[in-house]
Amino acid sequence: MRPTVQTFFDLATFTATHLVSDPATGMAALIDPVLDYEPKWAKVSTGSADVVLLAVADQGLKLLYVLETHVHADHLSAADYIRGKTGAKVAIGARITDIQKVFIPLFEADDLQPDGAQFDLLLTNENTLALGELRIGVMQTPGHTPACVTYLIGDAAFTGDTMFMPDYGTARTDFPGGEARTLYRSIRAILDLPPATRLFLGHDYLPPKGRNFPAWETTVADQRAHNLHIHDGITEDAFVALREARNALLAPPTLILPSLQVNIRAGALPPAGKSGRVFLKLPVTVANAG
C-alpha cells in the first residue's frame, strides 16, 4: 500500500508540507501546512497554503484531513484556513492539552481552555483514520514536545520534527515538556519499522557540507546506518549527552512567539480586540541589570 506523496517546501521556514493521497480513490491528507508570516510587518498571508490547495483541486483530490505532527514553534500553521476552505478535519496528538496548559497562561489567552477543543480530532496510538483504501495509523513519539506524533500511511511514515535527514541529526529537546531520553526511545520505535519504510521529515535546514539542496525523504534503513546522532550502536546515554550539549547552543526559533499563539488555536488567529484588529502578544522578560 503505497500512498502518493507530494511535498511543498517553504524556504522562509525550511518547512516541508506533505500532501498524501490514496491513488485508488483520490482521498487526501495534508501534513503540517504553513501560514505565511512576515515578522517585520506582522503580516499574515496564505500564498503557501493556496499553492497546495491549487494542487488538490487540479488533481481532483478530496482533502479529508489536516494532520499536525505537533505544535510548531518555527512556523504558523495554515490548518484553520485550510479547514475553512475545504471542510477537512484538523487532527493532532491528544497531548496538545499539555502544551496548551503551558502557553495559555503565558500569552493570557483567555479565549481558550486547555482541552484541545480547537482541533477536530485528538489522536493516540489507538486511533486509525480511513484514507480511501489506505489507513492512517498514529504513533505517539514525544521527546521534541510531549504532543509529537508520527503518522503511518502505507509504506510511509511522517515524523514531523522528531528527526531530520541523516546528515543533520535529530530534533532539539529543550522546549517545555521536551526530554532527550524520551526522544531517543521514540526514534528507536520509529527505526523498528521495516527498513524500506519511507520517512518524510518536517524540516531541512541549511544543507550540511556536501549537500547543496534541501531534502525531506529518507528511509528507516538509511537513518539506522547514517544518522549523525542516533545511528545503530549509539547508546541511550550517549545520545542524551550529545543532544543536551547541542540544545545548550541553540537560540529560540525566530517565530516562536507568534507561532505558539496561533498553533495552540489550530492555526486560528487570536480573536480581534475592541478596535476590530487582531493582536499577537509579546511576553517581555526584564533582565536584572545588577
C-alpha positions as a LaTeX table, in Angstrom:
\begin{tabular}{lrrr}
\hline
Residue & $x$ (\AA) & $y$ (\AA) & $z$ (\AA) \\
\hline
Met1 & 0.00 & 0.00 & 0.00 \\
Arg2 & 1.95 & 2.97 & $-1.31$ \\
Pro3 & 0.43 & 6.46 & $-0.97$ \\
Thr4 & 1.28 & 9.24 & $-3.38$ \\
Val5 & 3.29 & 11.94 & $-1.60$ \\
Gln6 & 3.87 & 15.47 & $-2.90$ \\
Thr7 & 5.98 & 17.86 & $-0.86$ \\
Phe8 & 5.87 & 21.66 & $-0.82$ \\
Phe9 & 8.98 & 23.20 & 0.72 \\
Asp10 & 8.76 & 26.61 & 2.37 \\
Leu11 & 12.15 & 28.33 & 2.10 \\
Ala12 & 11.25 & 31.02 & 4.64 \\
Thr13 & 10.85 & 28.49 & 7.47 \\
Phe14 & 12.56 & 25.43 & 5.97 \\
Thr15 & 9.30 & 23.52 & 6.42 \\
Ala16 & 8.18 & 20.51 & 4.36 \\
Thr17 & 4.41 & 20.25 & 3.91 \\
His18 & 3.32 & 16.83 & 2.65 \\
Leu19 & 0.20 & 16.18 & 0.57 \\
Val20 & $-0.59$ & 12.47 & 0.88 \\
Ser21 & $-3.22$ & 10.76 & $-1.25$ \\
Asp22 & $-4.63$ & 7.34 & $-1.98$ \\
Pro23 & $-4.00$ & 6.73 & $-5.71$ \\
Ala24 & $-7.04$ & 4.46 & $-5.94$ \\
Thr25 & $-9.64$ & 6.91 & $-4.64$ \\
Gly26 & $-8.09$ & 10.39 & $-4.57$ \\
Met27 & $-8.74$ & 10.77 & $-0.84$ \\
Ala28 & $-6.02$ & 13.00 & 0.65 \\
Ala29 & $-4.48$ & 14.35 & 3.84 \\
Leu30 & $-2.23$ & 17.36 & 4.31 \\
Ile31 & 0.54 & 17.27 & 6.90 \\
Asp32 & 1.97 & 20.41 & 8.58 \\
Pro33 & 0.77 & 23.22 & 6.26 \\
Val34 & 2.35 & 26.68 & 6.52 \\
Leu35 & 0.63 & 30.03 & 7.03 \\
Asp36 & 2.93 & 32.76 & 5.70 \\
Tyr37 & 4.04 & 35.35 & 8.25 \\
Glu38 & 6.24 & 38.39 & 7.69 \\
Pro39 & 7.58 & 39.30 & 11.16 \\
Lys40 & 8.77 & 42.82 & 10.40 \\
Trp41 & 5.24 & 43.90 & 9.50 \\
Ala42 & 3.33 & 41.23 & 11.45 \\
Lys43 & 1.67 & 40.37 & 8.13 \\
Val44 & $-0.17$ & 37.09 & 7.62 \\
Ser45 & $-0.87$ & 35.75 & 4.13 \\
Thr46 & $-1.96$ & 32.46 & 2.59 \\
Gly47 & 0.18 & 32.13 & $-0.53$ \\
Ser48 & 1.88 & 28.87 & 0.52 \\
Ala49 & $-1.40$ & 27.24 & 1.54 \\
Asp50 & $-3.11$ & 28.39 & $-1.66$ \\
Val51 & $-0.45$ & 26.69 & $-3.77$ \\
Val52 & $-1.24$ & 23.41 & $-2.00$ \\
Leu53 & $-5.00$ & 23.91 & $-2.40$ \\
Leu54 & $-4.50$ & 24.56 & $-6.10$ \\
Ala55 & $-2.67$ & 21.23 & $-6.40$ \\
Val56 & $-5.51$ & 19.49 & $-4.58$ \\
Ala57 & $-8.06$ & 20.99 & $-6.98$ \\
Asp58 & $-6.01$ & 20.40 & $-10.13$ \\
Gln59 & $-5.62$ & 16.71 & $-9.30$ \\
Gly60 & $-9.23$ & 16.23 & $-8.30$ \\
Leu61 & $-8.30$ & 15.15 & $-4.77$ \\
Lys62 & $-10.69$ & 15.18 & $-1.83$ \\
Leu63 & $-8.93$ & 16.59 & 1.24 \\
Leu64 & $-10.21$ & 14.80 & 4.33 \\
Tyr65 & $-7.68$ & 15.75 & 7.00 \\
Val66 & $-5.11$ & 18.31 & 8.01 \\
Leu67 & $-2.67$ & 16.40 & 10.23 \\
Glu68 & $-0.42$ & 18.30 & 12.61 \\
Thr69 & 2.60 & 16.38 & 13.87 \\
His70 & 2.90 & 18.75 & 16.87 \\
Val71 & 2.51 & 22.39 & 17.93 \\
His72 & 5.18 & 24.03 & 15.80 \\
Ala73 & 7.43 & 26.71 & 17.25 \\
Asp74 & 9.04 & 27.81 & 13.99 \\
His75 & 6.13 & 28.49 & 11.66 \\
Leu76 & 2.45 & 29.36 & 11.83 \\
Ser77 & 0.04 & 26.62 & 10.83 \\
Ala78 & $-2.45$ & 27.07 & 7.99 \\
Ala79 & $-4.68$ & 24.31 & 9.37 \\
Asp80 & $-7.62$ & 26.53 & 10.27 \\
Tyr81 & $-7.51$ & 28.36 & 6.92 \\
Ile82 & $-7.50$ & 25.07 & 5.01 \\
Arg83 & $-10.29$ & 23.68 & 7.19 \\
Gly84 & $-12.38$ & 26.72 & 6.29 \\
Lys85 & $-11.72$ & 26.28 & 2.56 \\
Thr86 & $-12.21$ & 22.51 & 2.33 \\
Gly87 & $-14.07$ & 21.21 & 5.37 \\
Ala88 & $-11.10$ & 18.95 & 6.20 \\
Lys89 & $-10.84$ & 17.86 & 9.84 \\
Val90 & $-7.82$ & 19.11 & 11.79 \\
Ala91 & $-6.06$ & 16.42 & 13.84 \\
Ile92 & $-3.20$ & 16.49 & 16.34 \\
Gly93 & $-1.80$ & 14.34 & 19.13 \\
Ala94 & $-4.03$ & 14.18 & 22.20 \\
Arg95 & $-1.29$ & 15.64 & 24.40 \\
Ile96 & $-1.87$ & 19.03 & 22.79 \\
Thr97 & $-3.57$ & 19.77 & 26.09 \\
Asp98 & $-0.19$ & 19.57 & 27.86 \\
Ile99 & 1.13 & 22.25 & 25.52 \\
Gln100 & $-1.93$ & 24.45 & 25.96 \\
Lys101 & $-1.59$ & 24.28 & 29.75 \\
Val102 & 1.87 & 25.84 & 29.44 \\
Phe103 & 1.18 & 28.52 & 26.84 \\
Ile104 & $-2.38$ & 29.66 & 27.54 \\
Pro105 & $-1.23$ & 31.37 & 30.77 \\
Leu106 & 1.95 & 32.71 & 29.15 \\
Phe107 & 0.01 & 34.54 & 26.46 \\
Glu108 & $-3.02$ & 35.26 & 28.66 \\
Ala109 & $-5.10$ & 33.54 & 26.00 \\
Asp110 & $-8.37$ & 33.91 & 27.90 \\
Asp111 & $-10.45$ & 32.75 & 24.93 \\
Leu112 & $-9.04$ & 29.22 & 25.28 \\
Gln113 & $-9.42$ & 26.27 & 27.60 \\
Pro114 & $-6.66$ & 23.62 & 27.69 \\
Asp115 & $-8.93$ & 20.93 & 26.28 \\
Gly116 & $-7.87$ & 20.72 & 22.64 \\
Ala117 & $-11.35$ & 21.74 & 21.50 \\
Gln118 & $-9.88$ & 23.93 & 18.75 \\
Phe119 & $-8.96$ & 20.70 & 16.92 \\
Asp120 & $-11.44$ & 18.26 & 15.43 \\
Leu121 & $-9.54$ & 15.08 & 16.32 \\
Leu122 & $-7.21$ & 14.36 & 19.25 \\
Leu123 & $-5.22$ & 11.23 & 18.44 \\
Thr124 & $-3.43$ & 8.49 & 20.38 \\
Asn125 & $-1.78$ & 5.20 & 19.46 \\
Glu126 & $-5.19$ & 3.53 & 19.46 \\
Asn127 & $-6.60$ & 5.67 & 16.63 \\
Thr128 & $-6.70$ & 4.97 & 12.91 \\
Leu129 & $-8.27$ & 7.11 & 10.21 \\
Ala130 & $-9.57$ & 5.98 & 6.84 \\
Leu131 & $-7.95$ & 7.49 & 3.75 \\
Gly132 & $-9.73$ & 5.80 & 0.86 \\
Glu133 & $-8.29$ & 2.30 & 0.66 \\
Leu134 & $-5.44$ & 3.32 & 2.97 \\
Arg135 & $-5.37$ & 3.72 & 6.73 \\
Ile136 & $-3.62$ & 6.41 & 8.76 \\
Gly137 & $-2.04$ & 4.99 & 11.88 \\
Val138 & $-0.83$ & 7.09 & 14.79 \\
Met139 & 2.40 & 6.59 & 16.74 \\
Gln140 & 2.92 & 8.90 & 19.69 \\
Thr141 & 6.58 & 9.97 & 19.52 \\
Pro142 & 7.21 & 12.52 & 22.30 \\
Gly143 & 10.58 & 14.00 & 23.12 \\
His144 & 10.81 & 17.11 & 20.96 \\
Thr145 & 7.49 & 18.08 & 22.56 \\
Pro146 & 5.09 & 15.93 & 24.61 \\
Ala147 & 2.44 & 16.05 & 21.88 \\
Cys148 & 4.53 & 14.86 & 18.91 \\
Val149 & 3.07 & 12.10 & 16.77 \\
Thr150 & 4.23 & 10.20 & 13.70 \\
Tyr151 & 1.62 & 9.31 & 11.07 \\
Leu152 & 1.87 & 5.88 & 9.41 \\
Ile153 & 0.29 & 5.66 & 5.95 \\
Gly154 & 1.02 & 2.59 & 3.85 \\
Asp155 & 4.76 & 2.25 & 3.37 \\
Ala156 & 5.40 & 5.82 & 4.61 \\
Ala157 & 5.85 & 7.48 & 8.00 \\
Phe158 & 5.59 & 11.22 & 8.58 \\
Thr159 & 7.77 & 12.10 & 11.55 \\
Gly160 & 7.45 & 15.87 & 11.87 \\
Asp161 & 10.47 & 17.32 & 13.68 \\
Thr162 & 11.40 & 14.15 & 15.59 \\
Met163 & 14.35 & 13.52 & 13.31 \\
Phe164 & 15.97 & 15.18 & 10.33 \\
Met165 & 17.99 & 13.94 & 7.36 \\
Pro166 & 20.79 & 11.55 & 8.39 \\
Asp167 & 23.47 & 14.21 & 7.81 \\
Tyr168 & 21.62 & 16.67 & 10.10 \\
Gly169 & 20.54 & 14.56 & 13.06 \\
Thr170 & 17.61 & 14.96 & 15.45 \\
Ala171 & 15.25 & 17.50 & 17.00 \\
Arg172 & 16.03 & 19.75 & 19.94 \\
Thr173 & 14.53 & 18.73 & 23.28 \\
Asp174 & 14.72 & 21.96 & 25.30 \\
Phe175 & 11.14 & 23.14 & 24.73 \\
Pro176 & 8.67 & 22.78 & 27.64 \\
Gly177 & 7.99 & 19.08 & 28.16 \\
Gly178 & 10.78 & 18.02 & 25.81 \\
Glu179 & 13.22 & 15.38 & 27.00 \\
Ala180 & 16.21 & 13.80 & 25.29 \\
Arg181 & 15.82 & 10.33 & 26.78 \\
Thr182 & 12.19 & 10.23 & 25.68 \\
Leu183 & 13.18 & 11.36 & 22.18 \\
Tyr184 & 15.74 & 8.56 & 21.92 \\
Arg185 & 13.09 & 5.97 & 22.73 \\
Ser186 & 10.60 & 7.49 & 20.31 \\
Ile187 & 13.11 & 7.50 & 17.46 \\
Arg188 & 14.17 & 3.93 & 18.16 \\
Ala189 & 10.48 & 2.94 & 17.92 \\
Ile190 & 10.30 & 4.59 & 14.50 \\
Leu191 & 13.50 & 2.82 & 13.47 \\
Asp192 & 11.92 & $-0.52$ & 14.38 \\
Leu193 & 9.61 & $-0.08$ & 11.38 \\
Pro194 & 10.54 & $-2.13$ & 8.27 \\
Pro195 & 13.87 & $-0.95$ & 6.79 \\
Ala196 & 12.31 & 0.11 & 3.47 \\
Thr197 & 9.75 & 2.37 & 5.17 \\
Arg198 & 9.85 & 5.81 & 3.60 \\
Leu199 & 10.35 & 8.56 & 6.18 \\
Phe200 & 9.06 & 12.04 & 5.37 \\
Leu201 & 10.51 & 14.75 & 7.59 \\
Gly202 & 9.18 & 18.09 & 8.76 \\
His203 & 12.19 & 20.28 & 8.01 \\
Asp204 & 15.52 & 20.52 & 6.32 \\
Tyr205 & 17.62 & 23.46 & 7.38 \\
Leu206 & 20.67 & 24.85 & 5.56 \\
Pro207 & 22.13 & 21.71 & 3.99 \\
Pro208 & 25.34 & 20.43 & 5.57 \\
Lys209 & 28.61 & 20.45 & 3.65 \\
Gly210 & 28.46 & 18.09 & 0.70 \\
Arg211 & 24.74 & 18.61 & 0.00 \\
Asn212 & 23.54 & 21.66 & $-1.92$ \\
Phe213 & 19.78 & 21.13 & $-1.91$ \\
Pro214 & 17.03 & 20.62 & 0.66 \\
Ala215 & 15.78 & 17.08 & 1.24 \\
Trp216 & 12.97 & 15.60 & 3.28 \\
Glu217 & 12.68 & 11.93 & 2.32 \\
Thr218 & 14.82 & 9.11 & 3.63 \\
Thr219 & 14.28 & 5.52 & 4.84 \\
Val220 & 14.47 & 3.63 & 8.09 \\
Ala221 & 17.49 & 1.74 & 6.78 \\
Asp222 & 19.31 & 4.96 & 5.85 \\
Gln223 & 18.63 & 6.54 & 9.23 \\
Arg224 & 19.79 & 3.44 & 11.11 \\
Ala225 & 23.01 & 3.35 & 9.12 \\
His226 & 23.89 & 7.04 & 8.87 \\
Asn227 & 22.03 & 9.39 & 11.24 \\
Leu228 & 24.68 & 11.52 & 12.93 \\
His229 & 23.02 & 11.40 & 16.34 \\
Ile230 & 21.21 & 8.09 & 16.57 \\
His231 & 22.51 & 5.51 & 14.10 \\
Asp232 & 22.65 & 1.89 & 15.21 \\
Gly233 & 25.19 & 1.47 & 18.00 \\
Ile234 & 24.56 & 4.82 & 19.70 \\
Thr235 & 23.52 & 4.14 & 23.29 \\
Glu236 & 20.75 & 5.99 & 25.02 \\
Asp237 & 23.16 & 7.66 & 27.46 \\
Ala238 & 25.48 & 8.76 & 24.66 \\
Phe239 & 22.58 & 10.24 & 22.72 \\
Val240 & 21.27 & 12.11 & 25.76 \\
Ala241 & 24.68 & 13.65 & 26.42 \\
Leu242 & 25.08 & 14.71 & 22.78 \\
Arg243 & 21.54 & 16.05 & 22.45 \\
Glu244 & 21.65 & 18.07 & 25.66 \\
Ala245 & 25.01 & 19.57 & 24.73 \\
Arg246 & 23.62 & 20.65 & 21.36 \\
Asn247 & 20.48 & 22.09 & 22.98 \\
Ala248 & 22.65 & 24.42 & 25.04 \\
Leu249 & 23.98 & 26.05 & 21.86 \\
Leu250 & 20.60 & 26.78 & 20.25 \\
Ala251 & 18.73 & 30.08 & 20.24 \\
Pro252 & 14.91 & 30.09 & 20.23 \\
Pro253 & 13.32 & 29.90 & 16.76 \\
Thr254 & 12.73 & 33.30 & 15.19 \\
Leu255 & 8.95 & 32.86 & 15.01 \\
Ile256 & 8.43 & 31.02 & 18.29 \\
Leu257 & 6.18 & 33.64 & 19.95 \\
Pro258 & 3.76 & 34.27 & 17.07 \\
Ser259 & 3.78 & 30.59 & 16.11 \\
Leu260 & 2.78 & 29.24 & 19.50 \\
Gln261 & $-0.08$ & 31.72 & 19.93 \\
Val262 & $-1.59$ & 30.68 & 16.60 \\
Asn263 & $-0.78$ & 26.98 & 16.69 \\
Ile264 & $-2.35$ & 26.24 & 20.07 \\
Arg265 & $-5.51$ & 27.56 & 18.37 \\
Ala266 & $-5.21$ & 25.02 & 15.49 \\
Gly267 & $-3.86$ & 27.74 & 13.20 \\
Ala268 & $-6.51$ & 30.34 & 14.01 \\
Leu269 & $-5.54$ & 33.90 & 14.89 \\
Pro270 & $-6.49$ & 35.24 & 18.32 \\
Pro271 & $-9.89$ & 36.94 & 18.50 \\
Ala272 & $-9.98$ & 40.58 & 17.44 \\
Gly273 & $-9.75$ & 43.30 & 20.07 \\
Lys274 & $-12.14$ & 46.20 & 20.63 \\
Ser275 & $-10.79$ & 48.00 & 17.57 \\
Gly276 & $-11.50$ & 45.02 & 15.34 \\
Arg277 & $-7.80$ & 44.38 & 14.88 \\
Val278 & $-6.01$ & 41.15 & 15.76 \\
Phe279 & $-3.04$ & 41.32 & 18.11 \\
Leu280 & $-0.27$ & 38.86 & 18.89 \\
Lys281 & 1.26 & 39.26 & 22.33 \\
Leu282 & 4.94 & 39.62 & 23.14 \\
Pro283 & 5.66 & 38.49 & 26.71 \\
Val284 & 8.66 & 40.55 & 27.85 \\
Thr285 & 11.41 & 39.28 & 30.11 \\
Val286 & 13.06 & 42.09 & 32.08 \\
Ala287 & 16.61 & 41.18 & 32.94 \\
Asn288 & 18.12 & 42.34 & 36.22 \\
Ala289 & 20.84 & 44.80 & 35.23 \\
Gly290 & 22.60 & 44.10 & 38.51 \\
\hline
\end{tabular}
